[in-house]
Amino acid sequence: MTYSVDFRRKVLAIREKEGLSLAKIAKRFGVGLNSVMRWSKNVEAKTTRNKPATRVDMEALKRDIEQHPDAYQYERAVRLGVSRNGIWHALKRLKVSYKKKPTTPESQSRKAIYVLPGNSKI
């Protein structure tokens, strides 16, 4: 949960005015001790991340979807050198949905259809 800058300043002002410790002011306002410690160093909220949003190359993932439409996520993860969870989040960011075919194919093998937004079936 992100607290407003006004609230942060209020907490720090009361701490300074009443001479309270970080632990006491955190308990008084019901916020985490680490939050109050962080606010005492920099009251402004961070607006950017220190790391890139993803390690997954989105273009490579799109090519992989086109080349291997029936692949499992763990298989994609191995091919792209990332975690299965990373693949799941990347597919979600691409708004790619997994659809099973309504009938089982004769070969009993699993088939999948990935749908990219704005495109027809791949």
Residue, then its C-alpha position, 0 to 999 in steps of 0.5 A: m500500500t502506498y501512503s500519500v506524501d502528506f500522510r508521510r510528512k504528517v507522521l514525520a512531523i509528529r515524530e519530530k515534534e513529540g520526540l518519538s522513536l521510529a518504533k513508537i511512531a510506526k505503532r501509533f499510526g499503524v504502519g511498518l517500521n521499515s516504511v517510517m525508516r524509509w520515509s525519514k530518508n526520503v519522504e517522496a514516493k518512488t515513481t520508477r523501478n530500478k530494474p527492467a520490467t521483464r527478462v523475457d524478450m517479447e518478440a522472441l516469445k511471439r516467434d516461439i508462439e508462432q513456431h510452437p503453438d502447442a508448447y507448454q509454458y515450461e518448454r517455452a521457459v527452457r527455450l527462452g532461458v527464463s522461469r515458467n512464472g516469467i513466461w506466464h506473466a509475459l503471456k498475460r502482458l501480451k494478452v495471449s490466451y490459451k484455448k483447448k480444442p473442444t474435441t480430443p484429436e485422434s492422436q490423443s496429443r494435446k493441441a493448443i491455440y494461442v490467440l494474439p490480440g488483433n490477430s486471428k488464430i496462430 
